[in-house]
Amino acid sequence: MKTTLNIDETVMAQLRREAARQKRTMSELVEVALRMLFRPTNKRGRMPDLPTFRSGGMLVDVSRRDALYQAMEGR
């Protein structure tokens, strides 16, 4: 379909350059841009809850550096 649009000079200049760079027509680029604008957006649903588990408690008091190193080194 043929139509007339009023487009800002700077936007038109960018469109011309990009069309030449891609070796496509300006109409093709405008159509692609409009299709992208009107395509349905992916609506993100609620994210699932993260899994939880019971670890059985701490094996070492991490505030005590020596106890932490002992647990890590198996001393």
mmCIF file of the N, C-alpha and C atoms, coordinates in Angstrom:
data_MODEL
# 
_entry.id   MODEL 
# 
loop_
_atom_site.group_PDB 
_atom_site.id 
_atom_site.type_symbol 
_atom_site.label_atom_id 
_atom_site.label_alt_id 
_atom_site.label_comp_id 
_atom_site.label_asym_id 
_atom_site.label_entity_id 
_atom_site.label_seq_id 
_atom_site.pdbx_PDB_ins_code 
_atom_site.Cartn_x 
_atom_site.Cartn_y 
_atom_site.Cartn_z 
_atom_site.occupancy 
_atom_site.B_iso_or_equiv 
_atom_site.pdbx_formal_charge 
_atom_site.auth_seq_id 
_atom_site.auth_comp_id 
_atom_site.auth_asym_id 
_atom_site.auth_atom_id 
_atom_site.pdbx_PDB_model_num 
ATOM 1   N N  . MET A 1 1  ? 0.851  -1.170  0.000  1.00 0.00 ? 1  MET A N  1 
ATOM 2   C CA . MET A 1 1  ? 0.000  0.000   0.000  1.00 0.00 ? 1  MET A CA 1 
ATOM 3   C C  . MET A 1 1  ? 0.892  1.226   0.000  1.00 0.00 ? 1  MET A C  1 
ATOM 4   N N  . LYS A 1 2  ? 0.521  2.182   -0.742 1.00 0.00 ? 2  LYS A N  1 
ATOM 5   C CA . LYS A 1 2  ? 1.285  3.419   -0.827 1.00 0.00 ? 2  LYS A CA 1 
ATOM 6   C C  . LYS A 1 2  ? 0.640  4.459   0.088  1.00 0.00 ? 2  LYS A C  1 
ATOM 7   N N  . THR A 1 3  ? 1.497  5.206   0.814  1.00 0.00 ? 3  THR A N  1 
ATOM 8   C CA . THR A 1 3  ? 0.990  6.235   1.714  1.00 0.00 ? 3  THR A CA 1 
ATOM 9   C C  . THR A 1 3  ? 2.009  7.367   1.808  1.00 0.00 ? 3  THR A C  1 
ATOM 10  N N  . THR A 1 4  ? 1.619  8.466   2.395  1.00 0.00 ? 4  THR A N  1 
ATOM 11  C CA . THR A 1 4  ? 2.508  9.609   2.579  1.00 0.00 ? 4  THR A CA 1 
ATOM 12  C C  . THR A 1 4  ? 2.712  9.830   4.067  1.00 0.00 ? 4  THR A C  1 
ATOM 13  N N  . LEU A 1 5  ? 3.973  9.983   4.462  1.00 0.00 ? 5  LEU A N  1 
ATOM 14  C CA . LEU A 1 5  ? 4.314  10.243  5.865  1.00 0.00 ? 5  LEU A CA 1 
ATOM 15  C C  . LEU A 1 5  ? 5.184  11.484  5.944  1.00 0.00 ? 5  LEU A C  1 
ATOM 16  N N  . ASN A 1 6  ? 5.042  12.233  6.996  1.00 0.00 ? 6  ASN A N  1 
ATOM 17  C CA . ASN A 1 6  ? 5.925  13.368  7.266  1.00 0.00 ? 6  ASN A CA 1 
ATOM 18  C C  . ASN A 1 6  ? 6.969  12.896  8.274  1.00 0.00 ? 6  ASN A C  1 
ATOM 19  N N  . ILE A 1 7  ? 8.225  12.851  7.825  1.00 0.00 ? 7  ILE A N  1 
ATOM 20  C CA . ILE A 1 7  ? 9.318  12.351  8.665  1.00 0.00 ? 7  ILE A CA 1 
ATOM 21  C C  . ILE A 1 7  ? 10.359 13.448  8.805  1.00 0.00 ? 7  ILE A C  1 
ATOM 22  N N  . ASP A 1 8  ? 10.856 13.612  10.018 1.00 0.00 ? 8  ASP A N  1 
ATOM 23  C CA . ASP A 1 8  ? 11.883 14.608  10.314 1.00 0.00 ? 8  ASP A CA 1 
ATOM 24  C C  . ASP A 1 8  ? 13.085 14.406  9.393  1.00 0.00 ? 8  ASP A C  1 
ATOM 25  N N  . GLU A 1 9  ? 13.714 15.510  8.984  1.00 0.00 ? 9  GLU A N  1 
ATOM 26  C CA . GLU A 1 9  ? 14.845 15.473  8.042  1.00 0.00 ? 9  GLU A CA 1 
ATOM 27  C C  . GLU A 1 9  ? 15.987 14.598  8.535  1.00 0.00 ? 9  GLU A C  1 
ATOM 28  N N  . THR A 1 10 ? 16.321 14.744  9.824  1.00 0.00 ? 10 THR A N  1 
ATOM 29  C CA . THR A 1 10 ? 17.459 13.971  10.343 1.00 0.00 ? 10 THR A CA 1 
ATOM 30  C C  . THR A 1 10 ? 17.143 12.480  10.365 1.00 0.00 ? 10 THR A C  1 
ATOM 31  N N  . VAL A 1 11 ? 15.909 12.126  10.693 1.00 0.00 ? 11 VAL A N  1 
ATOM 32  C CA . VAL A 1 11 ? 15.509 10.716  10.697 1.00 0.00 ? 11 VAL A CA 1 
ATOM 33  C C  . VAL A 1 11 ? 15.533 10.177  9.269  1.00 0.00 ? 11 VAL A C  1 
ATOM 34  N N  . MET A 1 12 ? 15.068 10.978  8.330  1.00 0.00 ? 12 MET A N  1 
ATOM 35  C CA . MET A 1 12 ? 15.047 10.567  6.925  1.00 0.00 ? 12 MET A CA 1 
ATOM 36  C C  . MET A 1 12 ? 16.465 10.356  6.409  1.00 0.00 ? 12 MET A C  1 
ATOM 37  N N  . ALA A 1 13 ? 17.380 11.232  6.814  1.00 0.00 ? 13 ALA A N  1 
ATOM 38  C CA . ALA A 1 13 ? 18.778 11.091  6.391  1.00 0.00 ? 13 ALA A CA 1 
ATOM 39  C C  . ALA A 1 13 ? 19.372 9.794   6.946  1.00 0.00 ? 13 ALA A C  1 
ATOM 40  N N  . GLN A 1 14 ? 19.074 9.494   8.205  1.00 0.00 ? 14 GLN A N  1 
ATOM 41  C CA . GLN A 1 14 ? 19.551 8.242   8.799  1.00 0.00 ? 14 GLN A CA 1 
ATOM 42  C C  . GLN A 1 14 ? 18.953 7.039   8.062  1.00 0.00 ? 14 GLN A C  1 
ATOM 43  N N  . LEU A 1 15 ? 17.676 7.139   7.728  1.00 0.00 ? 15 LEU A N  1 
ATOM 44  C CA . LEU A 1 15 ? 17.002 6.059   7.010  1.00 0.00 ? 15 LEU A CA 1 
ATOM 45  C C  . LEU A 1 15 ? 17.656 5.827   5.648  1.00 0.00 ? 15 LEU A C  1 
ATOM 46  N N  . ARG A 1 16 ? 17.955 6.888   4.934  1.00 0.00 ? 16 ARG A N  1 
ATOM 47  C CA . ARG A 1 16 ? 18.614 6.762   3.626  1.00 0.00 ? 16 ARG A CA 1 
ATOM 48  C C  . ARG A 1 16 ? 19.974 6.081   3.752  1.00 0.00 ? 16 ARG A C  1 
ATOM 49  N N  . ARG A 1 17 ? 20.766 6.545   4.730  1.00 0.00 ? 17 ARG A N  1 
ATOM 50  C CA . ARG A 1 17 ? 22.107 5.969   4.925  1.00 0.00 ? 17 ARG A CA 1 
ATOM 51  C C  . ARG A 1 17 ? 22.018 4.490   5.286  1.00 0.00 ? 17 ARG A C  1 
ATOM 52  N N  . GLU A 1 18 ? 21.106 4.166   6.194  1.00 0.00 ? 18 GLU A N  1 
ATOM 53  C CA . GLU A 1 18 ? 20.974 2.768   6.626  1.00 0.00 ? 18 GLU A CA 1 
ATOM 54  C C  . GLU A 1 18 ? 20.470 1.890   5.492  1.00 0.00 ? 18 GLU A C  1 
ATOM 55  N N  . ALA A 1 19 ? 19.549 2.382   4.699  1.00 0.00 ? 19 ALA A N  1 
ATOM 56  C CA . ALA A 1 19 ? 19.040 1.624   3.557  1.00 0.00 ? 19 ALA A CA 1 
ATOM 57  C C  . ALA A 1 19 ? 20.174 1.361   2.562  1.00 0.00 ? 19 ALA A C  1 
ATOM 58  N N  . ALA A 1 20 ? 21.000 2.363   2.311  1.00 0.00 ? 20 ALA A N  1 
ATOM 59  C CA . ALA A 1 20 ? 22.126 2.182   1.396  1.00 0.00 ? 20 ALA A CA 1 
ATOM 60  C C  . ALA A 1 20 ? 23.133 1.188   1.972  1.00 0.00 ? 20 ALA A C  1 
ATOM 61  N N  . ARG A 1 21 ? 23.394 1.296   3.269  1.00 0.00 ? 21 ARG A N  1 
ATOM 62  C CA . ARG A 1 21 ? 24.352 0.401   3.925  1.00 0.00 ? 21 ARG A CA 1 
ATOM 63  C C  . ARG A 1 21 ? 23.893 -1.053  3.832  1.00 0.00 ? 21 ARG A C  1 
ATOM 64  N N  . GLN A 1 22 ? 22.588 -1.282  4.043  1.00 0.00 ? 22 GLN A N  1 
ATOM 65  C CA . GLN A 1 22 ? 22.040 -2.638  4.025  1.00 0.00 ? 22 GLN A CA 1 
ATOM 66  C C  . GLN A 1 22 ? 21.640 -3.092  2.615  1.00 0.00 ? 22 GLN A C  1 
ATOM 67  N N  . LYS A 1 23 ? 21.759 -2.175  1.651  1.00 0.00 ? 23 LYS A N  1 
ATOM 68  C CA . LYS A 1 23 ? 21.329 -2.459  0.271  1.00 0.00 ? 23 LYS A CA 1 
ATOM 69  C C  . LYS A 1 23 ? 19.873 -2.920  0.239  1.00 0.00 ? 23 LYS A C  1 
ATOM 70  N N  . ARG A 1 24 ? 19.044 -2.157  0.949  1.00 0.00 ? 24 ARG A N  1 
ATOM 71  C CA . ARG A 1 24 ? 17.606 -2.398  1.006  1.00 0.00 ? 24 ARG A CA 1 
ATOM 72  C C  . ARG A 1 24 ? 16.901 -1.078  0.709  1.00 0.00 ? 24 ARG A C  1 
ATOM 73  N N  . THR A 1 25 ? 15.607 -1.157  0.459  1.00 0.00 ? 25 THR A N  1 
ATOM 74  C CA . THR A 1 25 ? 14.872 0.082   0.217  1.00 0.00 ? 25 THR A CA 1 
ATOM 75  C C  . THR A 1 25 ? 14.486 0.706   1.554  1.00 0.00 ? 25 THR A C  1 
ATOM 76  N N  . MET A 1 26 ? 14.214 1.992   1.505  1.00 0.00 ? 26 MET A N  1 
ATOM 77  C CA . MET A 1 26 ? 13.747 2.677   2.709  1.00 0.00 ? 26 MET A CA 1 
ATOM 78  C C  . MET A 1 26 ? 12.408 2.096   3.141  1.00 0.00 ? 26 MET A C  1 
ATOM 79  N N  . SER A 1 27 ? 11.557 1.746   2.193  1.00 0.00 ? 27 SER A N  1 
ATOM 80  C CA . SER A 1 27 ? 10.250 1.149   2.514  1.00 0.00 ? 27 SER A CA 1 
ATOM 81  C C  . SER A 1 27 ? 10.417 -0.154  3.291  1.00 0.00 ? 27 SER A C  1 
ATOM 82  N N  . GLU A 1 28 ? 11.391 -0.970  2.881  1.00 0.00 ? 28 GLU A N  1 
ATOM 83  C CA . GLU A 1 28 ? 11.628 -2.229  3.592  1.00 0.00 ? 28 GLU A CA 1 
ATOM 84  C C  . GLU A 1 28 ? 12.017 -1.975  5.044  1.00 0.00 ? 28 GLU A C  1 
ATOM 85  N N  . LEU A 1 29 ? 12.908 -1.010  5.243  1.00 0.00 ? 29 LEU A N  1 
ATOM 86  C CA . LEU A 1 29 ? 13.351 -0.718  6.611  1.00 0.00 ? 29 LEU A CA 1 
ATOM 87  C C  . LEU A 1 29 ? 12.220 -0.170  7.465  1.00 0.00 ? 29 LEU A C  1 
ATOM 88  N N  . VAL A 1 30 ? 11.406 0.711   6.899  1.00 0.00 ? 30 VAL A N  1 
ATOM 89  C CA . VAL A 1 30 ? 10.276 1.259   7.650  1.00 0.00 ? 30 VAL A CA 1 
ATOM 90  C C  . VAL A 1 30 ? 9.297  0.140   8.001  1.00 0.00 ? 30 VAL A C  1 
ATOM 91  N N  . GLU A 1 31 ? 9.032  -0.754  7.062  1.00 0.00 ? 31 GLU A N  1 
ATOM 92  C CA . GLU A 1 31 ? 8.105  -1.857  7.335  1.00 0.00 ? 31 GLU A CA 1 
ATOM 93  C C  . GLU A 1 31 ? 8.641  -2.766  8.438  1.00 0.00 ? 31 GLU A C  1 
ATOM 94  N N  . VAL A 1 32 ? 9.927  -3.083  8.388  1.00 0.00 ? 32 VAL A N  1 
ATOM 95  C CA . VAL A 1 32 ? 10.529 -3.918  9.430  1.00 0.00 ? 32 VAL A CA 1 
ATOM 96  C C  . VAL A 1 32 ? 10.413 -3.234  10.796 1.00 0.00 ? 32 VAL A C  1 
ATOM 97  N N  . ALA A 1 33 ? 10.712 -1.940  10.828 1.00 0.00 ? 33 ALA A N  1 
ATOM 98  C CA . ALA A 1 33 ? 10.639 -1.199  12.091 1.00 0.00 ? 33 ALA A CA 1 
ATOM 99  C C  . ALA A 1 33 ? 9.210  -1.190  12.639 1.00 0.00 ? 33 ALA A C  1 
ATOM 100 N N  . LEU A 1 34 ? 8.230  -0.992  11.770 1.00 0.00 ? 34 LEU A N  1 
ATOM 101 C CA . LEU A 1 34 ? 6.835  -0.979  12.219 1.00 0.00 ? 34 LEU A CA 1 
ATOM 102 C C  . LEU A 1 34 ? 6.394  -2.359  12.694 1.00 0.00 ? 34 LEU A C  1 
ATOM 103 N N  . ARG A 1 35 ? 6.830  -3.406  12.004 1.00 0.00 ? 35 ARG A N  1 
ATOM 104 C CA . ARG A 1 35 ? 6.483  -4.769  12.449 1.00 0.00 ? 35 ARG A CA 1 
ATOM 105 C C  . ARG A 1 35 ? 7.054  -5.048  13.843 1.00 0.00 ? 35 ARG A C  1 
ATOM 106 N N  . MET A 1 36 ? 8.283  -4.586  14.068 1.00 0.00 ? 36 MET A N  1 
ATOM 107 C CA . MET A 1 36 ? 8.894  -4.777  15.392 1.00 0.00 ? 36 MET A CA 1 
ATOM 108 C C  . MET A 1 36 ? 8.133  -4.002  16.453 1.00 0.00 ? 36 MET A C  1 
ATOM 109 N N  . LEU A 1 37 ? 7.689  -2.808  16.123 1.00 0.00 ? 37 LEU A N  1 
ATOM 110 C CA . LEU A 1 37 ? 6.938  -1.983  17.063 1.00 0.00 ? 37 LEU A CA 1 
ATOM 111 C C  . LEU A 1 37 ? 5.622  -2.643  17.462 1.00 0.00 ? 37 LEU A C  1 
ATOM 112 N N  . PHE A 1 38 ? 4.960  -3.273  16.507 1.00 0.00 ? 38 PHE A N  1 
ATOM 113 C CA . PHE A 1 38 ? 3.627  -3.820  16.756 1.00 0.00 ? 38 PHE A CA 1 
ATOM 114 C C  . PHE A 1 38 ? 3.604  -5.303  17.123 1.00 0.00 ? 38 PHE A C  1 
ATOM 115 N N  . ARG A 1 39 ? 4.765  -5.955  17.169 1.00 0.00 ? 39 ARG A N  1 
ATOM 116 C CA . ARG A 1 39 ? 4.745  -7.375  17.516 1.00 0.00 ? 39 ARG A CA 1 
ATOM 117 C C  . ARG A 1 39 ? 4.364  -7.532  18.988 1.00 0.00 ? 39 ARG A C  1 
ATOM 118 N N  . PRO A 1 40 ? 3.731  -8.652  19.314 1.00 0.00 ? 40 PRO A N  1 
ATOM 119 C CA . PRO A 1 40 ? 3.335  -8.864  20.704 1.00 0.00 ? 40 PRO A CA 1 
ATOM 120 C C  . PRO A 1 40 ? 4.567  -8.966  21.610 1.00 0.00 ? 40 PRO A C  1 
ATOM 121 N N  . THR A 1 41 ? 4.432  -8.406  22.776 1.00 0.00 ? 41 THR A N  1 
ATOM 122 C CA . THR A 1 41 ? 5.536  -8.480  23.737 1.00 0.00 ? 41 THR A CA 1 
ATOM 123 C C  . THR A 1 41 ? 5.366  -9.709  24.600 1.00 0.00 ? 41 THR A C  1 
ATOM 124 N N  . ASN A 1 42 ? 6.486  -10.251 25.011 1.00 0.00 ? 42 ASN A N  1 
ATOM 125 C CA . ASN A 1 42 ? 6.438  -11.381 25.935 1.00 0.00 ? 42 ASN A CA 1 
ATOM 126 C C  . ASN A 1 42 ? 6.122  -10.856 27.324 1.00 0.00 ? 42 ASN A C  1 
ATOM 127 N N  . LYS A 1 43 ? 5.013  -11.290 27.856 1.00 0.00 ? 43 LYS A N  1 
ATOM 128 C CA . LYS A 1 43 ? 4.655  -10.869 29.207 1.00 0.00 ? 43 LYS A CA 1 
ATOM 129 C C  . LYS A 1 43 ? 5.269  -11.870 30.178 1.00 0.00 ? 43 LYS A C  1 
ATOM 130 N N  . ARG A 1 44 ? 6.041  -11.344 31.070 1.00 0.00 ? 44 ARG A N  1 
ATOM 131 C CA . ARG A 1 44 ? 6.689  -12.210 32.050 1.00 0.00 ? 44 ARG A CA 1 
ATOM 132 C C  . ARG A 1 44 ? 5.717  -12.503 33.174 1.00 0.00 ? 44 ARG A C  1 
ATOM 133 N N  . GLY A 1 45 ? 5.576  -13.755 33.436 1.00 0.00 ? 45 GLY A N  1 
ATOM 134 C CA . GLY A 1 45 ? 4.732  -14.165 34.543 1.00 0.00 ? 45 GLY A CA 1 
ATOM 135 C C  . GLY A 1 45 ? 5.504  -14.123 35.844 1.00 0.00 ? 45 GLY A C  1 
ATOM 136 N N  . ARG A 1 46 ? 4.862  -14.545 36.865 1.00 0.00 ? 46 ARG A N  1 
ATOM 137 C CA . ARG A 1 46 ? 5.499  -14.592 38.178 1.00 0.00 ? 46 ARG A CA 1 
ATOM 138 C C  . ARG A 1 46 ? 6.610  -15.631 38.140 1.00 0.00 ? 46 ARG A C  1 
ATOM 139 N N  . MET A 1 47 ? 7.745  -15.269 38.678 1.00 0.00 ? 47 MET A N  1 
ATOM 140 C CA . MET A 1 47 ? 8.859  -16.212 38.714 1.00 0.00 ? 47 MET A CA 1 
ATOM 141 C C  . MET A 1 47 ? 8.572  -17.284 39.755 1.00 0.00 ? 47 MET A C  1 
ATOM 142 N N  . PRO A 1 48 ? 8.953  -18.514 39.477 1.00 0.00 ? 48 PRO A N  1 
ATOM 143 C CA . PRO A 1 48 ? 8.717  -19.583 40.453 1.00 0.00 ? 48 PRO A CA 1 
ATOM 144 C C  . PRO A 1 48 ? 9.563  -19.361 41.702 1.00 0.00 ? 48 PRO A C  1 
ATOM 145 N N  . ASP A 1 49 ? 9.066  -19.852 42.826 1.00 0.00 ? 49 ASP A N  1 
ATOM 146 C CA . ASP A 1 49 ? 9.810  -19.746 44.068 1.00 0.00 ? 49 ASP A CA 1 
ATOM 147 C C  . ASP A 1 49 ? 11.078 -20.593 43.979 1.00 0.00 ? 49 ASP A C  1 
ATOM 148 N N  . LEU A 1 50 ? 12.125 -20.129 44.648 1.00 0.00 ? 50 LEU A N  1 
ATOM 149 C CA . LEU A 1 50 ? 13.354 -20.909 44.705 1.00 0.00 ? 50 LEU A CA 1 
ATOM 150 C C  . LEU A 1 50 ? 13.159 -22.089 45.644 1.00 0.00 ? 50 LEU A C  1 
ATOM 151 N N  . PRO A 1 51 ? 13.817 -23.199 45.365 1.00 0.00 ? 51 PRO A N  1 
ATOM 152 C CA . PRO A 1 51 ? 13.665 -24.354 46.253 1.00 0.00 ? 51 PRO A CA 1 
ATOM 153 C C  . PRO A 1 51 ? 14.282 -24.072 47.623 1.00 0.00 ? 51 PRO A C  1 
ATOM 154 N N  . THR A 1 52 ? 13.719 -24.663 48.638 1.00 0.00 ? 52 THR A N  1 
ATOM 155 C CA . THR A 1 52 ? 14.254 -24.531 50.001 1.00 0.00 ? 52 THR A CA 1 
ATOM 156 C C  . THR A 1 52 ? 14.588 -25.922 50.522 1.00 0.00 ? 52 THR A C  1 
ATOM 157 N N  . PHE A 1 53 ? 15.461 -25.967 51.488 1.00 0.00 ? 53 PHE A N  1 
ATOM 158 C CA . PHE A 1 53 ? 15.832 -27.244 52.091 1.00 0.00 ? 53 PHE A CA 1 
ATOM 159 C C  . PHE A 1 53 ? 16.274 -26.992 53.524 1.00 0.00 ? 53 PHE A C  1 
ATOM 160 N N  . ARG A 1 54 ? 16.281 -28.037 54.290 1.00 0.00 ? 54 ARG A N  1 
ATOM 161 C CA . ARG A 1 54 ? 16.779 -27.967 55.669 1.00 0.00 ? 54 ARG A CA 1 
ATOM 162 C C  . ARG A 1 54 ? 18.176 -28.587 55.687 1.00 0.00 ? 54 ARG A C  1 
ATOM 163 N N  . SER A 1 55 ? 19.149 -27.800 56.115 1.00 0.00 ? 55 SER A N  1 
ATOM 164 C CA . SER A 1 55 ? 20.535 -28.263 56.085 1.00 0.00 ? 55 SER A CA 1 
ATOM 165 C C  . SER A 1 55 ? 20.925 -29.006 57.349 1.00 0.00 ? 55 SER A C  1 
ATOM 166 N N  . GLY A 1 56 ? 20.109 -28.934 58.381 1.00 0.00 ? 56 GLY A N  1 
ATOM 167 C CA . GLY A 1 56 ? 20.465 -29.594 59.630 1.00 0.00 ? 56 GLY A CA 1 
ATOM 168 C C  . GLY A 1 56 ? 21.277 -28.703 60.550 1.00 0.00 ? 56 GLY A C  1 
ATOM 169 N N  . GLY A 1 57 ? 21.430 -27.448 60.183 1.00 0.00 ? 57 GLY A N  1 
ATOM 170 C CA . GLY A 1 57 ? 22.156 -26.515 61.036 1.00 0.00 ? 57 GLY A CA 1 
ATOM 171 C C  . GLY A 1 57 ? 23.595 -26.328 60.606 1.00 0.00 ? 57 GLY A C  1 
ATOM 172 N N  . MET A 1 58 ? 24.243 -25.371 61.259 1.00 0.00 ? 58 MET A N  1 
ATOM 173 C CA . MET A 1 58 ? 25.636 -25.073 60.914 1.00 0.00 ? 58 MET A CA 1 
ATOM 174 C C  . MET A 1 58 ? 26.566 -26.120 61.508 1.00 0.00 ? 58 MET A C  1 
ATOM 175 N N  . LEU A 1 59 ? 27.591 -26.477 60.747 1.00 0.00 ? 59 LEU A N  1 
ATOM 176 C CA . LEU A 1 59 ? 28.591 -27.412 61.227 1.00 0.00 ? 59 LEU A CA 1 
ATOM 177 C C  . LEU A 1 59 ? 29.743 -26.693 61.911 1.00 0.00 ? 59 LEU A C  1 
ATOM 178 N N  . VAL A 1 60 ? 29.854 -25.395 61.636 1.00 0.00 ? 60 VAL A N  1 
ATOM 179 C CA . VAL A 1 60 ? 30.936 -24.609 62.225 1.00 0.00 ? 60 VAL A CA 1 
ATOM 180 C C  . VAL A 1 60 ? 30.446 -23.176 62.409 1.00 0.00 ? 60 VAL A C  1 
ATOM 181 N N  . ASP A 1 61 ? 30.965 -22.512 63.413 1.00 0.00 ? 61 ASP A N  1 
ATOM 182 C CA . ASP A 1 61 ? 30.644 -21.105 63.653 1.00 0.00 ? 61 ASP A CA 1 
ATOM 183 C C  . ASP A 1 61 ? 31.547 -20.269 62.754 1.00 0.00 ? 61 ASP A C  1 
ATOM 184 N N  . VAL A 1 62 ? 30.981 -19.733 61.678 1.00 0.00 ? 62 VAL A N  1 
ATOM 185 C CA . VAL A 1 62 ? 31.790 -19.015 60.696 1.00 0.00 ? 62 VAL A CA 1 
ATOM 186 C C  . VAL A 1 62 ? 32.356 -17.710 61.238 1.00 0.00 ? 62 VAL A C  1 
ATOM 187 N N  . SER A 1 63 ? 31.878 -17.253 62.375 1.00 0.00 ? 63 SER A N  1 
ATOM 188 C CA . SER A 1 63 ? 32.433 -16.037 62.972 1.00 0.00 ? 63 SER A CA 1 
ATOM 189 C C  . SER A 1 63 ? 33.761 -16.339 63.667 1.00 0.00 ? 63 SER A C  1 
ATOM 190 N N  . ARG A 1 64 ? 34.057 -17.617 63.871 1.00 0.00 ? 64 ARG A N  1 
ATOM 191 C CA . ARG A 1 64 ? 35.345 -18.015 64.463 1.00 0.00 ? 64 ARG A CA 1 
ATOM 192 C C  . ARG A 1 64 ? 36.254 -18.504 63.338 1.00 0.00 ? 64 ARG A C  1 
ATOM 193 N N  . ARG A 1 65 ? 37.212 -17.687 62.979 1.00 0.00 ? 65 ARG A N  1 
ATOM 194 C CA . ARG A 1 65 ? 38.091 -17.981 61.842 1.00 0.00 ? 65 ARG A CA 1 
ATOM 195 C C  . ARG A 1 65 ? 38.820 -19.311 62.014 1.00 0.00 ? 65 ARG A C  1 
ATOM 196 N N  . ASP A 1 66 ? 39.347 -19.553 63.173 1.00 0.00 ? 66 ASP A N  1 
ATOM 197 C CA . ASP A 1 66 ? 40.092 -20.798 63.393 1.00 0.00 ? 66 ASP A CA 1 
ATOM 198 C C  . ASP A 1 66 ? 39.195 -22.016 63.188 1.00 0.00 ? 66 ASP A C  1 
ATOM 199 N N  . ALA A 1 67 ? 37.965 -21.961 63.702 1.00 0.00 ? 67 ALA A N  1 
ATOM 200 C CA . ALA A 1 67 ? 37.040 -23.079 63.543 1.00 0.00 ? 67 ALA A CA 1 
ATOM 201 C C  . ALA A 1 67 ? 36.696 -23.279 62.064 1.00 0.00 ? 67 ALA A C  1 
ATOM 202 N N  . LEU A 1 68 ? 36.560 -22.197 61.336 1.00 0.00 ? 68 LEU A N  1 
ATOM 203 C CA . LEU A 1 68 ? 36.256 -22.284 59.913 1.00 0.00 ? 68 LEU A CA 1 
ATOM 204 C C  . LEU A 1 68 ? 37.414 -22.932 59.155 1.00 0.00 ? 68 LEU A C  1 
ATOM 205 N N  . TYR A 1 69 ? 38.647 -22.479 59.424 1.00 0.00 ? 69 TYR A N  1 
ATOM 206 C CA . TYR A 1 69 ? 39.809 -23.076 58.749 1.00 0.00 ? 69 TYR A CA 1 
ATOM 207 C C  . TYR A 1 69 ? 39.957 -24.552 59.110 1.00 0.00 ? 69 TYR A C  1 
ATOM 208 N N  . GLN A 1 70 ? 39.700 -24.887 60.350 1.00 0.00 ? 70 GLN A N  1 
ATOM 209 C CA . GLN A 1 70 ? 39.793 -26.291 60.757 1.00 0.00 ? 70 GLN A CA 1 
ATOM 210 C C  . GLN A 1 70 ? 38.787 -27.152 59.983 1.00 0.00 ? 70 GLN A C  1 
ATOM 211 N N  . ALA A 1 71 ? 37.573 -26.647 59.833 1.00 0.00 ? 71 ALA A N  1 
ATOM 212 C CA . ALA A 1 71 ? 36.555 -27.394 59.104 1.00 0.00 ? 71 ALA A CA 1 
ATOM 213 C C  . ALA A 1 71 ? 36.922 -27.521 57.629 1.00 0.00 ? 71 ALA A C  1 
ATOM 214 N N  . MET A 1 72 ? 37.500 -26.466 57.063 1.00 0.00 ? 72 MET A N  1 
ATOM 215 C CA . MET A 1 72 ? 37.849 -26.496 55.641 1.00 0.00 ? 72 MET A CA 1 
ATOM 216 C C  . MET A 1 72 ? 39.050 -27.397 55.384 1.00 0.00 ? 72 MET A C  1 
ATOM 217 N N  . GLU A 1 73 ? 39.989 -27.425 56.295 1.00 0.00 ? 73 GLU A N  1 
ATOM 218 C CA . GLU A 1 73 ? 41.219 -28.209 56.097 1.00 0.00 ? 73 GLU A CA 1 
ATOM 219 C C  . GLU A 1 73 ? 41.105 -29.599 56.700 1.00 0.00 ? 73 GLU A C  1 
ATOM 220 N N  . GLY A 1 74 ? 40.037 -29.883 57.389 1.00 0.00 ? 74 GLY A N  1 
ATOM 221 C CA . GLY A 1 74 ? 39.847 -31.196 57.979 1.00 0.00 ? 74 GLY A CA 1 
ATOM 222 C C  . GLY A 1 74 ? 40.756 -31.473 59.162 1.00 0.00 ? 74 GLY A C  1 
ATOM 223 N N  . ARG A 1 75 ? 41.137 -30.415 59.864 1.00 0.00 ? 75 ARG A N  1 
ATOM 224 C CA . ARG A 1 75 ? 41.996 -30.599 61.045 1.00 0.00 ? 75 ARG A CA 1 
ATOM 225 C C  . ARG A 1 75 ? 41.208 -30.983 62.250 1.00 0.00 ? 75 ARG A C  1 
# 
